[in-house]
């Protein structure tokens, strides 16, 4: 019997990410993942019982890293520098936002284990959202951001800017810079 190739959870997560971004949720399968990792499907089933469990574990891991990175931002910097850091972080993890839209929410509600994973994901989303909400509120209170614009709309605009399809051919970094400029300064010369 041939010996199974060794791989780590990080290897599984990295390939899962690549496959989800290239083929999407519906076409993602353990067979495709096993082929990408050059292992048997049985080797993956030793880690996960189904693709939803794997995808949620991957997303939770990424979201934990994102929340941790958010908490480590240089909040001592001036407000605009803080906004730039925040925007860069959101763009750094933009794929997670896109992947979360791929997952059908109604399919996993039956399994107790998956309910727990979904709740864990929601708690992380809430922590991230609340920190951004506090940041926006602080900006409005200090006069950096117009307080006539609802904070929820500002947050939606920031988050959904990462889901705008990139048909420009710009690099992710340059695209983020332009979107940040549009959000902060608009498109009109004053």
MDTraj code that builds the backbone (N, CA, C; nanometers):
import mdtraj as md
import numpy as np

residues = "UNK UNK UNK UNK UNK UNK UNK UNK UNK UNK UNK UNK UNK UNK UNK UNK UNK UNK UNK UNK UNK UNK UNK UNK UNK UNK UNK UNK UNK UNK UNK UNK UNK UNK UNK UNK UNK UNK UNK UNK UNK UNK UNK UNK UNK UNK UNK UNK UNK UNK UNK UNK UNK UNK UNK UNK UNK UNK UNK UNK UNK UNK UNK UNK UNK UNK UNK UNK UNK UNK UNK UNK UNK UNK UNK UNK UNK UNK UNK UNK UNK UNK UNK UNK UNK UNK UNK UNK UNK UNK UNK UNK UNK UNK UNK UNK UNK UNK UNK UNK UNK UNK UNK UNK UNK UNK UNK UNK UNK UNK UNK UNK UNK UNK UNK UNK UNK UNK UNK UNK UNK UNK UNK UNK UNK UNK UNK UNK UNK UNK UNK UNK UNK UNK UNK UNK UNK UNK UNK UNK UNK UNK UNK UNK UNK UNK UNK UNK UNK UNK UNK UNK UNK UNK UNK UNK UNK UNK UNK UNK UNK UNK UNK UNK UNK UNK UNK UNK UNK UNK UNK UNK UNK UNK UNK UNK UNK UNK UNK UNK UNK UNK UNK UNK UNK UNK UNK UNK UNK UNK".split()
xyz = np.array([
    [0.0840, -0.1181, 0.0000],
    [0.0000, 0.0000, 0.0000],
    [0.0883, 0.1242, 0.0000],
    [0.0551, 0.2182, -0.0850],
    [0.1334, 0.3418, -0.0949],
    [0.1081, 0.4293, 0.0275],
    [0.2106, 0.4965, 0.0672],
    [0.2009, 0.5852, 0.1820],
    [0.1361, 0.7174, 0.1390],
    [0.0472, 0.7684, 0.2227],
    [-0.0248, 0.8927, 0.1944],
    [0.0685, 1.0129, 0.2080],
    [0.0591, 1.1049, 0.1139],
    [0.1375, 1.2283, 0.1183],
    [0.0947, 1.3088, 0.2413],
    [0.1916, 1.3686, 0.3082],
    [0.1602, 1.4499, 0.4265],
    [0.1170, 1.5896, 0.3807],
    [0.0176, 1.6416, 0.4504],
    [-0.0291, 1.7768, 0.4257],
    [-0.0881, 1.8300, 0.5555],
    [-0.0919, 1.9606, 0.5661],
    [-0.1386, 2.0246, 0.6890],
    [-0.2761, 2.0877, 0.6667],
    [-0.3352, 2.1307, 0.7757],
    [-0.4613, 2.2037, 0.7674],
    [-0.4411, 2.3298, 0.6847],
    [-0.3248, 2.3948, 0.7029],
    [-0.2964, 2.5159, 0.6252],
    [-0.2918, 2.4846, 0.4757],
    [-0.2360, 2.3680, 0.4395],
    [-0.2341, 2.3277, 0.2983],
    [-0.3776, 2.3112, 0.2455],
    [-0.4613, 2.2477, 0.3268],
    [-0.6011, 2.2288, 0.2879],
    [-0.6685, 2.3646, 0.2706],
    [-0.6473, 2.4551, 0.3669],
    [-0.7097, 2.5869, 0.3593],
    [-0.6619, 2.6651, 0.2377],
    [-0.5333, 2.6600, 0.2103],
    [-0.4792, 2.7335, 0.0962],
    [-0.5396, 2.6838, -0.0351],
    [-0.5465, 2.5526, -0.0513],
    [-0.6052, 2.4967, -0.1739],
    [-0.7554, 2.5220, -0.1806],
    [-0.8223, 2.5146, -0.0662],
    [-0.9658, 2.5438, -0.0614],
    [-0.9900, 2.6861, -0.1099],
    [-0.9100, 2.7782, -0.0602],
    [-0.9218, 2.9184, -0.1016],
    [-0.9043, 2.9304, -0.2530],
    [-0.7968, 2.8742, -0.3047],
    [-0.7686, 2.8849, -0.4480],
    [-0.8822, 2.8259, -0.5322],
    [-0.9315, 2.7101, -0.4899],
    [-1.0376, 2.6449, -0.5667],
    [-1.1693, 2.7230, -0.5592],
    [-1.2043, 2.7709, -0.4412],
    [-1.3278, 2.8482, -0.4295],
    [-1.3228, 2.9729, -0.5169],
    [-1.2078, 3.0370, -0.5202],
    [-1.1959, 3.1582, -0.6017],
    [-1.1946, 3.1259, -0.7516],
    [-1.1480, 3.0083, -0.7885],
    [-1.1407, 2.9766, -0.9320],
    [-1.2648, 2.9024, -0.9844],
    [-1.3212, 2.8096, -0.9065],
    [-1.4348, 2.7319, -0.9575],
    [-1.5661, 2.7616, -0.8860],
    [-1.5598, 2.8285, -0.7709],
    [-1.6809, 2.8616, -0.6966],
    [-1.7252, 2.7511, -0.6031],
    [-1.8239, 2.7830, -0.5231],
    [-1.8751, 2.6908, -0.4211],
    [-1.9384, 2.5670, -0.4841],
    [-2.0254, 2.5864, -0.5834],
    [-2.1008, 2.4750, -0.6412],
    [-2.0114, 2.3690, -0.7051],
    [-1.9024, 2.4102, -0.7676],
    [-1.8138, 2.3145, -0.8352],
    [-1.7022, 2.2626, -0.7442],
    [-1.6878, 2.3220, -0.6274],
    [-1.5859, 2.2771, -0.5318],
    [-1.6253, 2.1393, -0.4787],
    [-1.5274, 2.0478, -0.4743],
    [-1.5543, 1.9136, -0.4220],
    [-1.4273, 1.8584, -0.3570],
    [-1.4453, 1.7570, -0.2747],
    [-1.3301, 1.6915, -0.2134],
    [-1.2442, 1.6239, -0.3199],
    [-1.3065, 1.5758, -0.4264],
    [-1.2298, 1.5146, -0.5349],
    [-1.1356, 1.6156, -0.5997],
    [-1.1875, 1.7345, -0.6250],
    [-1.1065, 1.8419, -0.6839],
    [-0.9965, 1.8854, -0.5872],
    [-1.0315, 1.8977, -0.4598],
    [-0.9339, 1.9360, -0.3580],
    [-0.8252, 1.8294, -0.3448],
    [-0.8663, 1.7030, -0.3410],
    [-0.7698, 1.5931, -0.3294],
    [-0.6740, 1.5935, -0.4480],
    [-0.7279, 1.6151, -0.5668],
    [-0.6447, 1.6209, -0.6867],
    [-0.5447, 1.7359, -0.6777],
    [-0.5888, 1.8527, -0.6314],
    [-0.5001, 1.9689, -0.6176],
    [-0.3894, 1.9446, -0.5163],
    [-0.4237, 1.8725, -0.4104],
    [-0.3247, 1.8435, -0.3056],
    [-0.2416, 1.7191, -0.3373],
    [-0.2831, 1.6468, -0.4420],
    [-0.2171, 1.5222, -0.4809],
    [-0.2261, 1.4169, -0.3697],
    [-0.3479, 1.4060, -0.3140],
    [-0.3762, 1.3057, -0.2112],
    [-0.5086, 1.2383, -0.2453],
    [-0.5438, 1.1368, -0.1688],
    [-0.6719, 1.0698, -0.1912],
    [-0.7844, 1.1468, -0.1231],
    [-0.9059, 1.1257, -0.1712],
    [-1.0217, 1.1885, -0.1068],
    [-1.0359, 1.1388, 0.0368],
    [-1.0030, 1.0131, 0.0590],
    [-1.0128, 0.9550, 0.1932],
    [-0.9242, 1.0304, 0.2923],
    [-0.8098, 1.0788, 0.2452],
    [-0.7196, 1.1539, 0.3327],
    [-0.7864, 1.2827, 0.3801],
    [-0.8648, 1.3461, 0.2946],
    [-0.9349, 1.4690, 0.3325],
    [-1.0506, 1.4367, 0.4269],
    [-1.1180, 1.3236, 0.4025],
    [-1.2283, 1.2842, 0.4902],
    [-1.1805, 1.2528, 0.6322],
    [-1.0523, 1.2315, 0.6509],
    [-0.9980, 1.2132, 0.7864],
    [-1.0056, 1.3438, 0.8644],
    [-1.0039, 1.4567, 0.7915],
    [-1.0101, 1.5894, 0.8538],
    [-1.1536, 1.6425, 0.8605],
    [-1.2290, 1.6242, 0.7522],
    [-1.3617, 1.6850, 0.7400],
    [-1.4616, 1.5855, 0.6839],
    [-1.5868, 1.5964, 0.7309],
    [-1.6901, 1.5047, 0.6834],
    [-1.7597, 1.5545, 0.5567],
    [-1.7562, 1.6874, 0.5330],
    [-1.8182, 1.7416, 0.4120],
    [-1.7572, 1.8774, 0.3778],
    [-1.7896, 1.9253, 0.2594],
    [-1.7271, 2.0494, 0.2123],
    [-1.7715, 2.1706, 0.2923],
    [-1.8963, 2.1728, 0.3394],
    [-1.9430, 2.2872, 0.4176],
    [-1.8656, 2.3000, 0.5480],
    [-1.8412, 2.1879, 0.6133],
    [-1.7627, 2.1896, 0.7375],
    [-1.6226, 2.2453, 0.7110],
    [-1.5601, 2.1994, 0.6048],
    [-1.4263, 2.2483, 0.5674],
    [-1.4298, 2.3987, 0.5374],
    [-1.5236, 2.4405, 0.4560],
    [-1.5291, 2.5809, 0.4150],
    [-1.5546, 2.6711, 0.5354],
    [-1.6443, 2.6293, 0.6238],
    [-1.6682, 2.7112, 0.7431],
    [-1.5456, 2.7157, 0.8333],
    [-1.4781, 2.6038, 0.8509],
    [-1.3556, 2.6050, 0.9317],
    [-1.2513, 2.6974, 0.8700],
    [-1.2375, 2.6912, 0.7388],
    [-1.1433, 2.7784, 0.6686],
    [-1.1818, 2.9253, 0.6902],
    [-1.3083, 2.9566, 0.6699],
    [-1.3525, 3.0950, 0.6838],
    [-1.3381, 3.1453, 0.8276],
    [-1.3680, 3.0612, 0.9234],
    [-1.3529, 3.1000, 1.0636],
    [-1.2073, 3.1288, 1.0944],
    [-1.1185, 3.0458, 1.0432],
    [-0.9747, 3.0679, 1.0630],
    [-0.9323, 3.2022, 1.0037],
    [-0.9769, 3.2318, 0.8826],
    [-0.9433, 3.3587, 0.8175],
    [-1.0044, 3.4770, 0.8908],
    [-1.1275, 3.4617, 0.9347],
    [-1.1940, 3.5714, 1.0053],
    [-1.1285, 3.5971, 1.1410],
    [-1.0831, 3.4920, 1.2072],
    [-1.0103, 3.5116, 1.3332],
    [-0.8823, 3.5910, 1.3092],
    [-0.8127, 3.5596, 1.2003],
    [-0.6919, 3.6341, 1.1657],
    [-0.7249, 3.7795, 1.1332],
    [-0.8355, 3.8011, 1.0636],
    [-0.8765, 3.9355, 1.0248],
    [-0.9131, 4.0186, 1.1481],
    [-0.9890, 3.9603, 1.2400],
    [-1.0267, 4.0317, 1.3624],
    [-0.9025, 4.0616, 1.4454],
    [-0.8126, 3.9649, 1.4527],
    [-0.6871, 3.9859, 1.5260],
    [-0.6064, 4.0997, 1.4632],
    [-0.5985, 4.1007, 1.3293],
    [-0.5253, 4.2072, 1.2597],
    [-0.5927, 4.3429, 1.2826],
    [-0.7249, 4.3448, 1.2849],
    [-0.7973, 4.4694, 1.3104],
    [-0.7642, 4.5231, 1.4490],
    [-0.7602, 4.4342, 1.5460],
    [-0.7317, 4.4768, 1.6833],
    [-0.5876, 4.5243, 1.6995],
    [-0.4995, 4.4846, 1.6084],
    [-0.3588, 4.5245, 1.6165],
    [-0.3251, 4.6471, 1.5316],
    [-0.4251, 4.7063, 1.4663],
    [-0.3984, 4.8265, 1.3869],
    [-0.3440, 4.9372, 1.4766],
    [-0.2709, 5.0282, 1.4162],
    [-0.2118, 5.1403, 1.4897],
    [-0.3184, 5.2466, 1.5122],
    [-0.3933, 5.2321, 1.6206],
    [-0.5021, 5.3237, 1.6500],
    [-0.4504, 5.4559, 1.7050],
    [-0.3194, 5.4665, 1.7282],
    [-0.2616, 5.5928, 1.7749],
    [-0.2376, 5.6899, 1.6599],
    [-0.2387, 5.6406, 1.5388],
    [-0.2152, 5.7250, 1.4211],
    [-0.3325, 5.8216, 1.4034],
    [-0.3140, 5.9208, 1.3164],
    [-0.4244, 6.0139, 1.2927],
    [-0.5391, 5.9393, 1.2247],
    [-0.6557, 5.9997, 1.2264],
    [-0.7776, 5.9317, 1.1822],
    [-0.7683, 5.8844, 1.0374],
    [-0.7178, 5.9689, 0.9483],
    [-0.7093, 5.9290, 0.8078],
    [-0.6134, 5.8115, 0.7904],
    [-0.5013, 5.8105, 0.8632],
    [-0.4071, 5.6975, 0.8570],
    [-0.4749, 5.5706, 0.9086],
    [-0.5576, 5.5847, 1.0112],
    [-0.6330, 5.4702, 1.0627],
    [-0.7287, 5.4173, 0.9561],
    [-0.7961, 5.5101, 0.8873],
    [-0.8890, 5.4693, 0.7820],
    [-0.8150, 5.3943, 0.6710],
    [-0.6981, 5.4445, 0.6334],
    [-0.6194, 5.3778, 0.5303],
    [-0.5821, 5.2351, 0.5734],
    [-0.5418, 5.2199, 0.6984],
    [-0.5076, 5.0865, 0.7499],
    [-0.6298, 4.9946, 0.7475],
    [-0.7419, 5.0473, 0.7926],
    [-0.8653, 4.9706, 0.7964],
    [-0.9069, 4.9273, 0.6565],
    [-0.9039, 5.0204, 0.5625],
    [-0.9428, 4.9909, 0.4250],
    [-0.8492, 4.8862, 0.3639],
    [-0.7187, 4.9003, 0.3884],
    [-0.6217, 4.8027, 0.3373],
    [-0.6490, 4.6646, 0.3954],
    [-0.6837, 4.6583, 0.5222],
    [-0.7144, 4.5301, 0.5863],
    [-0.8382, 4.4661, 0.5251],
    [-0.9410, 4.5454, 0.5028],
    [-1.0633, 4.4916, 0.4423],
    [-1.0331, 4.4378, 0.3028],
    [-0.9502, 4.5073, 0.2271],
    [-0.9143, 4.4587, 0.0940],
    [-0.8225, 4.3370, 0.1002],
    [-0.7388, 4.3317, 0.2007],
    [-0.6504, 4.2149, 0.2168],
    [-0.7326, 4.0874, 0.2350],
    [-0.8458, 4.0979, 0.3003],
    [-0.9322, 3.9826, 0.3256],
    [-1.0581, 3.9857, 0.2385],
    [-1.0520, 4.0512, 0.1263],
    [-1.1707, 4.0655, 0.0412],
    [-1.2219, 3.9322, -0.0118],
    [-1.1335, 3.8363, -0.0321],
    [-1.1780, 3.7064, -0.0823],
    [-1.2722, 3.6381, 0.0159],
    [-1.2498, 3.6559, 0.1442],
    [-1.3371, 3.5947, 0.2445],
    [-1.4783, 3.6507, 0.2311],
    [-1.4867, 3.7802, 0.2087],
    [-1.6169, 3.8436, 0.1891],
    [-1.6862, 3.7828, 0.0668],
    [-1.6117, 3.7652, -0.0403],
    [-1.6686, 3.7085, -0.1630],
    [-1.7096, 3.5626, -0.1427],
    [-1.6258, 3.4858, -0.0731],
    [-1.6573, 3.3448, -0.0480],
    [-1.7828, 3.3327, 0.0379],
    [-1.7975, 3.4210, 0.1349],
    [-1.9151, 3.4128, 0.2222],
    [-2.0444, 3.4305, 0.1428],
    [-2.0402, 3.5085, 0.0347],
    [-2.1585, 3.5248, -0.0494],
    [-2.1888, 3.4006, -0.1322],
    [-2.0892, 3.3144, -0.1536],
    [-2.1078, 3.1941, -0.2339],
    [-2.1878, 3.0865, -0.1602],
    [-2.1771, 3.0850, -0.0289],
    [-2.2318, 2.9751, 0.0504],
    [-2.3815, 2.9933, 0.0698],
    [-2.4585, 2.8932, 0.0272],
    [-2.6033, 2.9025, 0.0489],
    [-2.6342, 2.8875, 0.1981],
    [-2.6994, 2.9865, 0.2558],
    [-2.7242, 2.9882, 0.3996],
    [-2.8228, 2.8846, 0.4481],
    [-2.9127, 2.8404, 0.3645],
    [-3.0179, 2.7492, 0.4091],
    [-2.9748, 2.6031, 0.4129],
    [-2.8632, 2.5692, 0.3530],
    [-2.8235, 2.4281, 0.3436],
    [-2.7648, 2.3727, 0.4707],
    [-2.7079, 2.4560, 0.5547],
    [-2.6350, 2.4018, 0.6687],
    [-2.7094, 2.4142, 0.8010],
    [-2.8291, 2.4644, 0.7993],
    [-2.8997, 2.4915, 0.9238],
    [-2.9459, 2.3652, 0.9967],
    [-2.9461, 2.2500, 0.9329],
    [-2.9989, 2.1286, 0.9946],
    [-2.8992, 2.0588, 1.0860],
    [-2.7767, 2.0536, 1.0483],
    [-2.6765, 1.9814, 1.1248],
    [-2.6306, 2.0636, 1.2453],
    [-2.6324, 2.0031, 1.3635],
    [-2.5962, 2.0742, 1.4861],
    [-2.4535, 2.1282, 1.4794],
    [-2.3617, 2.0482, 1.4285],
    [-2.2214, 2.0894, 1.4171],
    [-2.2082, 2.2118, 1.3259],
    [-2.2839, 2.2127, 1.2189],
    [-2.2759, 2.3230, 1.1245],
    [-2.3446, 2.4479, 1.1798],
    [-2.4485, 2.4299, 1.2597],
    [-2.5121, 2.5447, 1.3251],
    [-2.4105, 2.6157, 1.4140],
    [-2.3327, 2.5360, 1.4855],
    [-2.2299, 2.5915, 1.5744],
    [-2.1256, 2.6696, 1.4952],
    [-2.0824, 2.6148, 1.3824],
    [-1.9832, 2.6834, 1.2983],
    [-2.0405, 2.8130, 1.2415],
    [-2.1651, 2.8083, 1.2001],
    [-2.2287, 2.9287, 1.1463],
    [-2.2390, 3.0350, 1.2555],
    [-2.2746, 2.9949, 1.3763],
    [-2.2826, 3.0904, 1.4874],
    [-2.1462, 3.1498, 1.5187],
    [-2.0437, 3.0664, 1.5168],
    [-1.9069, 3.1153, 1.5414],
    [-1.8682, 3.2185, 1.4357],
    [-1.9022, 3.1912, 1.3123],
    [-1.8760, 3.2840, 1.2028],
    [-1.9510, 3.4153, 1.2247],
    [-2.0752, 3.4059, 1.2666],
    [-2.1553, 3.5259, 1.2901],
    [-2.0988, 3.6096, 1.4049],
    [-2.0482, 3.5450, 1.5089],
    [-1.9876, 3.6167, 1.6218],
    [-1.8650, 3.6945, 1.5744],
    [-1.7820, 3.6321, 1.4912],
    [-1.6634, 3.7004, 1.4387],
    [-1.7027, 3.8178, 1.3492],
    [-1.8025, 3.7968, 1.2634],
    [-1.8520, 3.9066, 1.1791],
    [-1.8993, 4.0228, 1.2667],
    [-1.9721, 3.9899, 1.3707],
    [-2.0250, 4.0933, 1.4600],
    [-1.9119, 4.1701, 1.5282],
    [-1.8105, 4.0994, 1.5767],
    [-1.6965, 4.1668, 1.6409],
    [-1.6295, 4.2632, 1.5443],
    [-1.6074, 4.2184, 1.4208],
    [-1.5431, 4.3016, 1.3191],
    [-1.6310, 4.4224, 1.2881],
    [-1.7601, 4.3970, 1.2666],
    [-1.8536, 4.5040, 1.2329],
    [-1.8596, 4.6070, 1.3445],
    [-1.8669, 4.5623, 1.4697],
    [-1.8780, 4.6550, 1.5823],
    [-1.7548, 4.7447, 1.5937],
    [-1.6377, 4.6897, 1.5655],
    [-1.5168, 4.7729, 1.5712],
    [-1.5197, 4.8789, 1.4616],
    [-1.5645, 4.8412, 1.3439],
    [-1.5729, 4.9375, 1.2339],
    [-1.6814, 5.0405, 1.2629],
    [-1.7915, 4.9965, 1.3187],
    [-1.8991, 5.0883, 1.3556],
    [-1.8490, 5.1918, 1.4565],
    [-1.7750, 5.1477, 1.5566],
    [-1.7182, 5.2390, 1.6558],
    [-1.6226, 5.3370, 1.5892],
    [-1.5433, 5.2872, 1.4958],
    [-1.4486, 5.3724, 1.4226],
    [-1.5228, 5.4815, 1.3453],
    [-1.6293, 5.4438, 1.2758],
    [-1.7075, 5.5404, 1.1978],
    [-1.7748, 5.6403, 1.2919],
    [-1.8328, 5.5916, 1.4003],
    [-1.8974, 5.6815, 1.4965],
    [-1.7975, 5.7827, 1.5528],
    [-1.6784, 5.7369, 1.5862],
    [-1.5734, 5.8264, 1.6365],
    [-1.5400, 5.9313, 1.5320],
    [-1.5271, 5.8893, 1.4069],
    [-1.4984, 5.9833, 1.2978],
    [-1.6081, 6.0865, 1.2826],
    [-1.7328, 6.0446, 1.2988],
    [-1.8439, 6.1394, 1.2883],
    [-1.8449, 6.2350, 1.4072],
    [-1.8202, 6.1832, 1.5263],
    [-1.8198, 6.2673, 1.6459],
    [-1.7084, 6.3717, 1.6420],
    [-1.5946, 6.3339, 1.5838],
    [-1.4805, 6.4261, 1.5801],
    [-1.4790, 6.5131, 1.4552],
    [-1.5799, 6.4981, 1.3701],
    [-1.5910, 6.5833, 1.2526],
    [-1.5086, 6.5387, 1.1328],
    [-1.4522, 6.4196, 1.1349],
    [-1.3746, 6.3696, 1.0205],
    [-1.4669, 6.3162, 0.9105],
    [-1.5809, 6.2624, 0.9525],
    [-1.6774, 6.2026, 0.8592],
    [-1.8097, 6.2772, 0.8780],
    [-1.8772, 6.3046, 0.7666],
    [-2.0059, 6.3738, 0.7734],
    [-2.1033, 6.2935, 0.8598],
    [-2.1625, 6.3602, 0.9577],
    [-2.2588, 6.2901, 1.0423],
    [-2.3995, 6.2926, 0.9834],
    [-2.4132, 6.3528, 0.8655],
    [-2.5427, 6.3533, 0.7971],
    [-2.5649, 6.2245, 0.7173],
    [-2.4585, 6.1475, 0.6998],
    [-2.4682, 6.0205, 0.6275],
    [-2.4815, 5.9089, 0.7308],
    [-2.5820, 5.8223, 0.7174],
    [-2.5987, 5.7140, 0.8156],
    [-2.4738, 5.6249, 0.8208],
    [-2.4296, 5.5961, 0.9434],
    [-2.3088, 5.5145, 0.9610],
    [-2.3236, 5.3781, 0.8956],
    [-2.4450, 5.3210, 0.9000],
    [-2.4656, 5.1889, 0.8396],
    [-2.4412, 5.1926, 0.6884],
    [-2.4776, 5.3018, 0.6243],
    [-2.4550, 5.3160, 0.4803],
    [-2.3053, 5.3292, 0.4505],
    [-2.2344, 5.4024, 0.5334],
    [-2.0891, 5.4167, 0.5161],
    [-2.0223, 5.2801, 0.5285],
    [-2.0626, 5.2035, 0.6279],
    [-2.0046, 5.0701, 0.6495],
    [-2.0353, 4.9802, 0.5306],
    [-2.1606, 4.9812, 0.4832],
    [-2.1974, 4.9004, 0.3668],
    [-2.1149, 4.9392, 0.2447],
    [-2.0981, 5.0686, 0.2235],
    [-2.0204, 5.1164, 0.1096],
    [-1.8771, 5.0657, 0.1162],
    [-1.8169, 5.0731, 0.2339],
    [-1.6792, 5.0254, 0.2509],
    [-1.6718, 4.8752, 0.2239],
    [-1.7592, 4.7987, 0.2887],
    [-1.7537, 4.6534, 0.2720],
    [-1.7877, 4.6077, 0.1315],
    [-1.8868, 4.6696, 0.0717],
    [-1.9275, 4.6234, -0.0607],
    [-1.8362, 4.6737, -0.1716],
    [-1.7497, 4.7685, -0.1410],
    [-1.6534, 4.8119, -0.2423],
    [-1.5599, 4.6970, -0.2807],
    [-1.5379, 4.6021, -0.1904],
    [-1.4495, 4.4890, -0.2220],
    [-1.5157, 4.3888, -0.3152],
    [-1.6490, 4.3956, -0.3275],
    [-1.7183, 4.3000, -0.4134],
    [-1.7413, 4.3523, -0.5554],
    [-1.7024, 4.4765, -0.5804],
    [-1.7159, 4.5313, -0.7157],
    [-1.6210, 4.4532, -0.8073],
    [-1.6739, 4.3945, -0.9141],
    [-1.5865, 4.3172, -1.0033],
    [-1.4717, 4.4025, -1.0585],
    [-1.3551, 4.3440, -1.0665],
    [-1.2379, 4.4156, -1.1178],
    [-1.2283, 4.3932, -1.2685],
    [-1.2883, 4.4820, -1.3423],
    [-1.2827, 4.4750, -1.4892],
    [-1.1819, 4.5744, -1.5447],
    [-1.1130, 4.6443, -1.4540],
    [-1.0190, 4.7486, -1.4935],
    [-0.8803, 4.6952, -1.5227],
    [-0.8485, 4.5774, -1.4698],
    [-0.7134, 4.5240, -1.4851],
    [-0.6148, 4.5843, -1.3865],
    [-0.6640, 4.6663, -1.2954],
    [-0.5765, 4.7261, -1.1944],
    [-0.5357, 4.6214, -1.0910],
    [-0.4205, 4.6419, -1.0312],
    [-0.3789, 4.5535, -0.9222],
    [-0.4738, 4.5739, -0.8046],
    [-0.4796, 4.4767, -0.7168],
    [-0.5660, 4.4845, -0.5992],
    [-0.5321, 4.6092, -0.5162],
    [-0.4039, 4.6354, -0.5001],
    [-0.3594, 4.7499, -0.4195],
    [-0.4007, 4.8829, -0.4833],
    [-0.3778, 4.8971, -0.6135],
    [-0.4118, 5.0211, -0.6830],
    [-0.5633, 5.0424, -0.6844],
    [-0.6354, 4.9351, -0.7054],
    [-0.7811, 4.9394, -0.7048],
    [-0.8325, 4.9860, -0.5683],
    [-0.7753, 4.9299, -0.4621],
    [-0.8125, 4.9690, -0.3260],
    [-0.7835, 5.1169, -0.3026],
    [-0.6695, 5.1638, -0.3534],
    [-0.6347, 5.3059, -0.3387],
    [-0.7386, 5.3960, -0.4054],
    [-0.7785, 5.3597, -0.5278],
    [-0.8764, 5.4412, -0.5996],
    [-1.0132, 5.4366, -0.5316],
    [-1.0554, 5.3192, -0.4890],
    [-1.1843, 5.3090, -0.4217],
    [-1.1849, 5.3874, -0.2905],
    [-1.0744, 5.3814, -0.2199],
    [-1.0625, 5.4581, -0.0964],
    [-1.0717, 5.6076, -0.1264],
    [-1.0064, 5.6502, -0.2311],
    [-1.0119, 5.7919, -0.2703],
    [-1.1549, 5.8330, -0.3052],
    [-1.2263, 5.7470, -0.3784],
    [-1.3642, 5.7770, -0.4153],
    [-1.4518, 5.7857, -0.2909],
    [-1.4346, 5.6939, -0.1989],
    [-1.5139, 5.6958, -0.0757],
    [-1.4829, 5.8188, 0.0072],
    [-1.3566, 5.8529, 0.0183],
    [-1.3170, 5.9650, 0.1048],
    [-1.3357, 6.1019, 0.0421],
    [-1.3154, 6.1123, -0.0911],
    [-1.3152, 6.2442, -0.1532],
    [-1.4177, 6.2610, -0.2646],
    [-1.4845, 6.1535, -0.3028],
    [-1.5810, 6.1603, -0.4121],
    [-1.5117, 6.1601, -0.5477],
    [-1.5883, 6.1871, -0.6516],
    [-1.5308, 6.1851, -0.7877],
    [-1.5235, 6.3223, -0.8508],
    [-1.5808, 6.4215, -0.7859],
    [-1.5819, 6.5554, -0.8443],
    [-1.4642, 6.6385, -0.7951],
    [-1.4070, 6.7170, -0.8865],
    [-1.3072, 6.8167, -0.8463],
    [-1.3835, 6.9287, -0.7772],
    [-1.3276, 6.9778, -0.6715],
    [-1.3982, 7.0827, -0.5960],
    [-1.3404, 7.2169, -0.6244],
])
top = md.Topology()
chain = top.add_chain()
for i, resn in enumerate(residues, 1):
    res = top.add_residue(resn, chain, resSeq=i)
    for name in ("N", "CA", "C"):
        top.add_atom(name, md.element.get_by_symbol(name[0]), res)
traj = md.Trajectory(xyz[None], top)
